[in-house]
Every structure is written in C-alpha cells, then in structure tokens.
Amino acid sequence: MTQHRCTSYALVKSLKSWLLCTLVFCTIIAGSEANAENFLSRWDQTLFDRIYDAPPYREPMWTLMEGITELGHYRAVMGISVLLMAYGDEAHQETGRLLSSAFLGTGLVTFGMKELIGRKRPLDESLGNPAFPSGHTSLAFSSATILGYRYPKWRIPLYVGAGLVGFSRIYLGRHYTSDVIAGAAIGTAMGMLVWHQRVTLLQWEF
C-alpha cells in the first residue's frame, strides 16, 4: 500500500510538472500577436485555419459542434454539480461538492489569465471577451478529471468528451489551438488538485 501511494504521488508530481510546462509554452504563444513573424504564432494560426469551419458552414457538423461546445459551458457544469448535491446519495453529493470546488478554482485561474494576457479571439477585430485560455475547455477538463477519479471506468470517455469540447471551440472559430491546450492543462491540474485535497475540502460545509 505504501509503495502504491509513493508511485501514485510520483506520477501526480510528474504530471503536474508536464502540465505546468504546457501552460507556460501556450502562454508564450498567446503573448504574441497572431500575425507575428515567429514559428509558434504561425503554428497556432495554421492549426486554426485547418480546423475552423469557415462559412458556408458544413451541416450537420456545425450543429453537432455547437451542441458539444455547450457541454463545457458553466451552466452545464454547475447544473451537474447541483443535481448531484440535491438528488444524489452521499457519494454523489460529495462528487457534486468536489465539482463545485473545481469549478470555482478553475474559473478563478482561467478568467484571471484572460484578463492578464488579453488575447483577442481569432475572428474578433478588437478585444472583447479574451480568448486565452479557453474557459469551456478548462471547465470540461476539470469536470472530466474529478468524475474520472470518482468513476474510473468512465475516465477515457470523459476525457474524450472534454477533448471534443476543446476541438469544438477551434472548429467554431472561438479559440486558437494554444487557448484550448492551455485550458485543458489548467482544468486537469485543478481537477487533480481538488481531488487530492478532497478530504480537507469535504470538511467544509456549503
């Protein structure tokens, strides 16, 4: 048991380091203008151009992506959390509370970085709602991480679903690839942090 815990701790520590490196890498890209003459920005723009479904939109793919992207909306994430806390058994209620904690932590980091970096969205001429990192993606991955820990058999489908949310954000023209990768890193890291601090968090009444 002790050896298993040590191995798990080492894996988590290694993954957190990888996620941090990914986030730093994407932040460097986001700090450059989309038309800047450097390899990273050109790579980001090229991937966006290849994935984005420019008008005329292809149906039913466009409608499908619009539906998938809503799974990462804060209303969907909080809706699942509230349902679990209101109608679930004790284990489901705990899962709902952990989802809420991950939602709050992920939201603070994501929207703090949005304001700090101030990156325009790919199709916007001026800065409206900042792009970096992708909020839908970060919330989808934080939820997938919590639910994946709680329901291990569903971990792969949950991450596939979160990945599709991220892909939809590019396909619909809302984000660059680096926005999505950074969102995935933030959401995964926050989900891991909340899960490994669950004993402390579940002592709080809310």
C-alpha positions, 0 to 999 in steps of 0.5 A, a space after each residue: 500500500 505504501 509503495 502504491 501511494 509513493 508511485 501514485 504521488 510520483 506520477 501526480 508530481 510528474 504530471 503536474 510538472 508536464 502540465 505546468 510546462 504546457 501552460 507556460 509554452 501556450 502562454 508564450 504563444 498567446 503573448 504574441 500577436 497572431 500575425 507575428 513573424 515567429 514559428 509558434 504564432 504561425 503554428 497556432 494560426 495554421 492549426 486554426 485555419 485547418 480546423 475552423 469551419 469557415 462559412 458556408 458552414 458544413 451541416 450537420 457538423 456545425 450543429 453537432 459542434 455547437 451542441 458539444 461546445 455547450 457541454 463545457 459551458 458553466 451552466 452545464 457544469 454547475 447544473 451537474 454539480 447541483 443535481 448531484 448535491 440535491 438528488 444524489 446519495 452521499 457519494 454523489 453529493 460529495 462528487 457534486 461538492 468536489 465539482 463545485 470546488 473545481 469549478 470555482 478554482 478553475 474559473 478563478 485561474 482561467 478568467 484571471 489569465 484572460 484578463 492578464 494576457 488579453 488575447 483577442 479571439 481569432 475572428 474578433 477585430 478588437 478585444 472583447 471577451 479574451 480568448 486565452 485560455 479557453 474557459 469551456 475547455 478548462 471547465 470540461 477538463 476539470 469536470 472530466 478529471 474529478 468524475 474520472 477519479 470518482 468513476 474510473 471506468 468512465 475516465 477515457 470517455 470523459 476525457 474524450 468528451 472534454 477533448 471534443 469540447 476543446 476541438 469544438 471551440 477551434 472548429 467554431 472559430 472561438 479559440 486558437 489551438 494554444 487557448 484550448 491546450 492551455 485550458 485543458 492543462 489548467 482544468 486537469 491540474 485543478 481537477 487533480 488538485 481538488 481531488 487530492 485535497 478532497 478530504 480537507 475540502 469535504 470538511 467544509 460545509 456549503 
